[in-house]
Amino acid sequence: MRISCPCCGPRDRREFTYYGAADYLNRPALDADASAWDDYLHLRDNPAGETRDLWYHDPCGTWVAVTRDTVTHAVIAAEAVA
């Protein structure tokens, strides 16, 4: 699989580190109860089809939100995360 880094162009997937679903950035509030934190840390969807994931491009240090299809492994879009 090839991912297009917004800074470096198309690169091999092995240059990136996968960090999970892009909604991973939606953390519970610091004062949220233990159940909310448990859900956030341990419960993950495993969808078949289009997803939006967070990847880190190791060589240039860019965070990239990648929209891809988990069935075909096709990368639909990749954009820098501000």
Beta strands, then each sheet from edge to edge (+ up, - down):
strand 1: 2-5
strand 2: 9-12
strand 3: 16-21
strand 4: 50-57
strand 5: 62-69
strand 6: 75-80
sheet 1: 1+ 2-
sheet 2: 3+ 4- 5+ 6-
end
